[in-house]
Amino acid sequence: MDTKKSNILQLPAIILLLCAQPVFGEKAEMLSPEKADAVLAYFHQFAESPDGQHVAYTLFDPPERMLVVVHTLSTGKISPVAMVKGQNRHTGTHPLWVDNHTLIYCSDADYRIYHHDLKSGNVVEYAGGQISDYSPLYNMVLYNGKNADKEEKGLYSIDLDNGSKKQLISLDDMAELKDEVGIKSAIEHWRLDHPYWSPDGQKIMFQLKTYRGKARASEVFLFYTDPEATKIHYVGVRPMHVQWWDNESYFGHDNHEKDDKHLRRWDLNGKMIEELSGPGCHGTVSADRQWIVTESWYKSDPIIVNLYKRGETKPTQELFRQPAVVKGKVFWDIRSHIHPSFSRDGQRVYFNAQGSDGKSKVWFHDLQR
């Protein structure tokens, strides 16, 4: 664990983009700078600070750096936080809010996780892989250890109160469940992914991917465990882009049972509870659990972001539409993905989409207008 003051004195010319004015679309507004290449963190995770005043996202600085920025919503001011090595097109630095003035973010290239106090500039560094989730109840980070050169593959937690790190689950732990689950592939092809805290912090949901090569829905399995990982429970084959609904159920797009890509909710035995919306890909749900935002499935053209009322299979409103190819750049190939998330009060939706230059931008739609 390393502690240091944030050093942003050598940030590059990308900072000049931060003065750009947002571009207004017919239904959605561009939040990130007009000429920048930008992404939010993962879908269904708050981009806004707890007080709703700021949004954190990542700007890409070619060829191999990323800039974490904080966007003040009331003034439009964009403040650079830190530059890190490497580029992760999927979730950038994956910035998540600890509180109104503290962020965590990461660099896969340096295999580092940063705990950054924006007021003091103090940064605590940890050796660790891709951030997946943060629990405000425990003040703990969950991350995926995917780099075998750095540490054993598995799922890890970091306690931000005392700086301790723990491997929660290894591939050897999962191998003991091979017969119960009915997995046929060799363990060397397995990888653990996407751990998430339940809302009450009493469970951790995670995925085991066992396919080699092209992804197959039938070879991605869902599990949950307690915070100490003392017992691992098998749930079933995982739907696409799964997240907790409440402490006893989860939601995702159905790509295996009915395979119609509708958003549904299941209990922890894998039994379907309810249909939430029509087809989509990355689904996010408002805090009051009454509204869903999701986009058309992979490789679709055009790409459409829709708002659904809970339980309805026809969208209430189309929030955004774009062609799959802009300026010769295929949205699905640049891997920014839509990754929608509601504001904490449910009045806005944030998401990634292309701008007129083909680069990824952070957009928002004000649902109150």
C-alpha positions as CSV (number, residue, x, y, z in Angstrom):
1,M,0.0,0.0,0.0
2,D,1.4,3.4,-1.1
3,T,0.3,6.8,0.0
4,K,1.2,9.9,-2.0
5,K,-0.1,13.3,-3.1
6,S,-1.9,13.4,-6.5
7,N,0.4,14.7,-9.2
8,I,-1.4,16.1,-12.2
9,L,1.2,18.7,-13.2
10,Q,2.2,16.8,-16.4
11,L,-1.3,16.2,-17.8
12,P,-1.2,16.5,-21.6
13,A,-3.0,18.6,-24.2
14,I,-6.2,16.6,-23.6
15,I,-6.9,19.1,-20.9
16,L,-7.7,21.7,-23.6
17,L,-10.7,19.6,-24.5
18,L,-12.2,20.2,-21.1
19,C,-13.2,23.7,-22.1
20,A,-15.4,22.5,-25.0
21,Q,-19.1,23.2,-24.9
22,P,-21.5,20.3,-24.8
23,V,-23.5,19.4,-27.9
24,F,-27.2,19.2,-27.6
25,G,-29.1,16.4,-29.3
26,E,-32.8,16.2,-30.0
27,K,-33.4,13.8,-27.0
28,A,-30.2,13.6,-25.2
29,E,-27.3,15.9,-24.3
30,M,-23.6,15.2,-24.5
31,L,-22.0,15.6,-21.1
32,S,-18.3,14.9,-22.0
33,P,-16.3,17.4,-24.1
34,E,-17.3,17.4,-27.8
35,K,-13.9,16.3,-29.1
36,A,-13.0,13.9,-26.3
37,D,-13.1,10.1,-26.3
38,A,-14.9,9.2,-23.0
39,V,-16.7,6.4,-21.1
40,L,-18.5,5.9,-17.9
41,A,-17.8,3.0,-15.5
42,Y,-20.0,-0.2,-15.6
43,F,-23.7,-0.2,-16.1
44,H,-26.1,0.2,-13.1
45,Q,-23.4,1.8,-11.0
46,F,-23.8,5.4,-10.0
47,A,-21.8,7.9,-12.0
48,E,-23.0,10.6,-9.8
49,S,-21.5,11.5,-6.4
50,P,-23.8,10.8,-3.4
51,D,-24.9,14.4,-3.3
52,G,-25.8,14.3,-7.0
53,Q,-23.5,17.3,-7.7
54,H,-20.7,15.7,-9.7
55,V,-20.2,12.9,-12.3
56,A,-17.0,10.9,-12.7
57,Y,-15.9,9.4,-16.0
58,T,-12.8,8.6,-18.0
59,L,-11.2,10.4,-21.0
60,F,-8.8,8.4,-23.2
61,D,-5.4,9.9,-24.1
62,P,-3.9,8.0,-27.0
63,P,-2.1,5.9,-27.3
64,E,-1.9,4.4,-23.8
65,R,-3.2,6.7,-21.0
66,M,-6.5,7.5,-19.3
67,L,-7.6,10.6,-17.5
68,V,-10.0,10.5,-14.6
69,V,-12.2,13.6,-14.5
70,V,-15.0,15.0,-12.3
71,H,-17.8,17.0,-14.0
72,T,-19.6,19.5,-11.9
73,L,-23.2,19.5,-13.1
74,S,-24.2,22.9,-11.9
75,T,-21.4,24.8,-13.6
76,G,-20.2,22.4,-16.4
77,K,-16.7,22.6,-15.0
78,I,-14.6,19.5,-15.7
79,S,-11.8,18.9,-13.3
80,P,-8.9,16.5,-14.0
81,V,-8.2,14.1,-11.2
82,A,-5.4,11.9,-12.3
83,M,-3.7,10.4,-15.4
84,V,-3.0,6.6,-15.3
85,K,-1.3,4.2,-17.7
86,G,-3.0,1.9,-20.1
87,Q,-6.4,2.0,-21.8
88,N,-9.4,-0.1,-21.0
89,R,-12.1,0.6,-23.6
90,H,-14.8,-1.2,-21.7
91,T,-14.9,0.8,-18.4
92,G,-11.9,3.1,-18.6
93,T,-10.5,3.7,-15.1
94,H,-13.8,2.5,-13.6
95,P,-14.2,5.4,-11.2
96,L,-16.6,4.9,-8.3
97,W,-17.6,7.3,-5.5
98,V,-16.7,6.5,-1.9
99,D,-18.2,9.8,-0.7
100,N,-18.7,13.3,-2.1
101,H,-15.0,14.0,-2.2
102,T,-13.4,10.6,-2.6
103,L,-13.0,8.3,-5.6
104,I,-11.6,4.9,-6.3
105,Y,-10.3,4.1,-9.8
106,C,-7.8,1.7,-11.4
107,S,-5.1,1.1,-14.0
108,D,-4.9,-2.4,-15.5
109,A,-1.6,-1.6,-17.1
110,D,0.0,-0.8,-13.7
111,Y,-2.1,-3.3,-11.9
112,R,-3.0,-0.6,-9.3
113,I,-6.1,0.6,-7.5
114,Y,-6.2,4.2,-6.3
115,H,-8.1,5.6,-3.3
116,H,-8.1,9.4,-3.9
117,D,-9.2,12.1,-1.6
118,L,-10.1,15.0,-3.9
119,K,-10.0,17.6,-1.1
120,S,-6.5,16.8,0.3
121,G,-5.1,15.3,-2.9
122,N,-4.0,12.3,-0.9
123,V,-3.9,9.0,-2.9
124,V,-3.5,5.6,-1.4
125,E,-2.4,2.9,-3.9
126,Y,-3.0,-0.8,-3.8
127,A,-1.7,-3.6,-5.9
128,G,-4.9,-4.9,-7.6
129,G,-6.8,-5.6,-10.8
130,Q,-10.0,-4.3,-12.3
131,I,-12.4,-2.7,-9.9
132,S,-15.9,-4.3,-9.9
133,D,-17.8,-2.9,-7.0
134,Y,-17.6,-0.8,-3.8
135,S,-19.6,-1.3,-0.6
136,P,-20.3,1.9,1.4
137,L,-21.5,-0.3,4.3
138,Y,-18.1,-2.0,4.7
139,N,-16.0,0.6,2.9
140,M,-14.6,-2.2,0.9
141,V,-13.7,-2.7,-2.8
142,L,-14.2,-5.9,-4.8
143,Y,-11.9,-6.5,-7.7
144,N,-11.0,-9.2,-10.2
145,G,-7.5,-10.6,-10.1
146,K,-7.0,-11.6,-13.8
147,N,-3.3,-11.0,-14.3
148,A,-1.5,-14.3,-13.3
149,D,1.8,-12.5,-13.5
150,K,0.8,-10.2,-10.7
151,E,-1.1,-12.5,-8.3
152,E,-3.2,-15.6,-8.3
153,K,-6.3,-15.4,-10.3
154,G,-9.5,-14.9,-8.3
155,L,-11.7,-12.4,-6.6
156,Y,-10.3,-10.1,-4.0
157,S,-11.5,-7.5,-1.4
158,I,-9.7,-4.4,-0.1
159,D,-10.7,-2.8,3.2
160,L,-10.2,0.9,2.7
161,D,-10.4,1.5,6.5
162,N,-7.2,-0.5,7.3
163,G,-5.7,-1.2,3.9
164,S,-5.9,-4.9,4.2
165,K,-6.4,-7.1,1.1
166,K,-7.8,-10.6,1.0
167,Q,-8.4,-13.2,-1.7
168,L,-12.0,-14.3,-1.3
169,I,-12.3,-17.0,-4.0
170,S,-9.7,-18.8,-6.1
171,L,-10.2,-21.1,-9.1
172,D,-9.3,-24.0,-6.8
173,D,-12.2,-23.1,-4.6
174,M,-14.5,-23.3,-7.7
175,A,-13.0,-26.6,-8.9
176,E,-14.5,-28.3,-5.9
177,L,-18.0,-27.4,-7.4
178,K,-17.2,-28.7,-10.8
179,D,-19.4,-31.9,-10.5
180,E,-22.2,-30.1,-8.7
181,V,-22.5,-27.6,-11.5
182,G,-21.8,-30.1,-14.3
183,I,-18.8,-28.2,-15.9
184,K,-17.0,-30.1,-18.6
185,S,-14.2,-27.7,-19.6
186,A,-10.7,-27.8,-18.1
187,I,-10.0,-25.4,-15.2
188,E,-7.2,-23.6,-17.1
189,H,-9.9,-22.0,-19.2
190,W,-12.0,-20.7,-16.3
191,R,-12.1,-17.2,-15.0
192,L,-14.0,-15.5,-12.2
193,D,-15.6,-12.2,-13.0
194,H,-18.0,-9.4,-11.9
195,P,-18.4,-9.7,-8.1
196,Y,-21.1,-7.4,-6.6
197,W,-22.2,-6.6,-3.1
198,S,-25.8,-7.2,-2.2
199,P,-27.5,-4.0,-1.0
200,D,-27.2,-5.0,2.6
201,G,-23.6,-6.1,2.2
202,Q,-24.4,-9.6,3.4
203,K,-23.8,-11.4,0.1
204,I,-21.4,-11.3,-2.9
205,M,-22.7,-12.4,-6.3
206,F,-20.1,-13.4,-8.9
207,Q,-19.7,-15.3,-12.2
208,L,-17.7,-18.2,-13.4
209,K,-16.9,-18.2,-17.1
210,T,-15.7,-21.6,-18.4
211,Y,-15.8,-21.3,-22.1
212,R,-12.6,-21.1,-24.3
213,G,-12.7,-18.7,-27.2
214,K,-16.1,-17.4,-28.3
215,A,-18.5,-16.6,-25.4
216,R,-21.3,-19.1,-24.9
217,A,-24.3,-18.3,-22.6
218,S,-24.5,-21.9,-21.4
219,E,-21.0,-21.8,-20.0
220,V,-21.3,-18.8,-17.7
221,F,-22.5,-19.7,-14.2
222,L,-23.8,-17.6,-11.3
223,F,-22.9,-18.0,-7.6
224,Y,-23.2,-16.1,-4.4
225,T,-21.3,-16.2,-1.1
226,D,-21.1,-14.5,2.3
227,P,-18.6,-11.6,2.8
228,E,-16.0,-14.0,4.1
229,A,-16.6,-16.5,1.3
230,T,-17.1,-19.3,3.8
231,K,-19.7,-21.1,1.7
232,I,-20.3,-20.8,-2.1
233,H,-23.9,-21.2,-3.4
234,Y,-24.6,-22.2,-7.0
235,V,-27.5,-20.3,-8.5
236,G,-27.6,-21.4,-12.1
237,V,-26.7,-20.4,-15.6
238,R,-26.2,-16.6,-15.6
239,P,-28.4,-14.3,-17.7
240,M,-26.7,-11.5,-19.6
241,H,-25.4,-8.4,-17.6
242,V,-26.7,-9.5,-14.2
243,Q,-27.0,-7.2,-11.1
244,W,-28.7,-7.4,-7.7
245,W,-32.3,-6.4,-7.6
246,D,-32.6,-6.6,-3.8
247,N,-30.9,-8.8,-1.2
248,E,-32.7,-12.0,-2.3
249,S,-33.0,-11.6,-6.1
250,Y,-31.2,-10.5,-9.2
251,F,-32.0,-9.2,-12.7
252,G,-30.5,-9.6,-16.2
253,H,-31.4,-10.0,-19.8
254,D,-32.6,-13.5,-20.7
255,N,-30.2,-15.0,-23.2
256,H,-30.5,-18.6,-22.2
257,E,-33.9,-19.6,-20.8
258,K,-36.4,-18.0,-23.3
259,D,-33.5,-16.3,-25.1
260,D,-35.7,-13.3,-26.1
261,K,-33.4,-10.8,-24.4
262,H,-36.2,-9.5,-22.1
263,L,-35.1,-8.2,-18.7
264,R,-36.3,-10.5,-16.0
265,R,-35.8,-11.1,-12.2
266,W,-34.9,-14.4,-10.6
267,D,-34.6,-15.6,-7.0
268,L,-31.3,-17.0,-5.6
269,N,-32.5,-20.5,-6.6
270,G,-32.6,-19.4,-10.2
271,K,-36.4,-19.3,-10.3
272,M,-37.9,-16.6,-12.5
273,I,-40.0,-14.1,-10.4
274,E,-41.2,-11.5,-12.9
275,E,-40.7,-10.0,-16.3
276,L,-39.3,-6.4,-16.0
277,S,-39.1,-5.1,-19.6
278,G,-38.8,-5.9,-23.2
279,P,-35.6,-6.8,-25.0
280,G,-32.3,-5.1,-24.3
281,C,-28.6,-5.7,-23.4
282,H,-27.2,-3.6,-20.5
283,G,-30.2,-3.0,-18.2
284,T,-30.3,-0.5,-15.4
285,V,-33.1,0.0,-12.9
286,S,-34.1,3.2,-11.0
287,A,-33.6,3.2,-7.2
288,D,-37.4,3.0,-6.7
289,R,-37.4,-0.1,-9.0
290,Q,-40.2,1.3,-11.2
291,W,-38.2,2.2,-14.4
292,I,-35.7,0.4,-16.6
293,V,-33.3,1.7,-19.2
294,T,-31.6,-0.6,-21.7
295,E,-30.4,-0.7,-25.3
296,S,-30.7,-2.9,-28.3
297,W,-28.8,-6.2,-28.4
298,Y,-25.2,-6.5,-29.6
299,K,-24.4,-5.8,-33.2
300,S,-27.8,-4.1,-33.7
301,D,-28.2,-1.2,-36.2
302,P,-29.4,1.3,-35.3
303,I,-28.6,1.3,-31.6
304,I,-31.6,2.4,-29.6
305,V,-31.7,3.3,-25.9
306,N,-35.2,2.8,-24.4
307,L,-37.0,3.6,-21.2
308,Y,-39.4,1.0,-19.9
309,K,-42.0,1.1,-17.1
310,R,-41.5,-1.9,-14.9
311,G,-43.4,-4.9,-16.1
312,E,-44.1,-3.5,-19.6
313,T,-42.5,-5.1,-22.7
314,K,-43.1,-2.0,-24.9
315,P,-40.9,1.0,-24.3
316,T,-42.4,4.1,-22.8
317,Q,-39.9,6.4,-24.5
318,E,-37.0,6.2,-26.9
319,L,-34.1,8.1,-25.3
320,F,-31.4,7.9,-27.9
321,R,-30.8,6.4,-31.4
322,Q,-27.6,6.2,-33.4
323,P,-26.3,4.2,-36.4
324,A,-23.9,1.4,-35.4
325,V,-21.2,2.9,-37.6
326,V,-20.2,6.6,-37.3
327,K,-17.3,8.0,-39.3
328,G,-16.2,4.4,-40.1
329,K,-16.1,3.4,-36.4
330,V,-18.3,0.6,-35.3
331,F,-19.7,1.3,-31.9
332,W,-19.7,-2.4,-30.8
333,D,-16.0,-2.7,-31.9
334,I,-14.7,0.2,-29.9
335,R,-16.2,-1.6,-26.9
336,S,-17.4,1.5,-25.0
337,H,-20.9,-0.1,-24.7
338,I,-24.0,1.8,-23.6
339,H,-23.5,1.1,-19.9
340,P,-26.6,3.1,-18.7
341,S,-27.1,4.2,-15.1
342,F,-29.8,6.3,-13.4
343,S,-29.0,9.3,-11.3
344,R,-29.5,8.7,-7.6
345,D,-32.9,10.5,-7.7
346,G,-34.0,8.7,-10.8
347,Q,-34.4,12.0,-12.8
348,R,-31.5,11.5,-15.2
349,V,-30.0,8.6,-17.2
350,Y,-26.3,8.6,-18.1
351,F,-24.9,6.4,-20.9
352,N,-22.2,6.0,-23.5
353,A,-22.7,6.5,-27.2
354,Q,-20.9,7.8,-30.2
355,G,-20.6,11.5,-31.2
356,S,-20.5,12.8,-34.8
357,D,-16.7,12.1,-34.9
358,G,-17.3,8.4,-34.1
359,K,-15.6,8.6,-30.7
360,S,-17.3,7.5,-27.6
361,K,-19.0,10.2,-25.5
362,V,-20.8,10.3,-22.2
363,W,-24.5,11.4,-22.7
364,F,-27.4,12.0,-20.4
365,H,-31.1,12.3,-20.8
366,D,-33.2,14.4,-18.4
367,L,-36.4,12.4,-17.8
368,Q,-38.1,15.4,-16.3
369,R,-38.2,17.4,-19.5
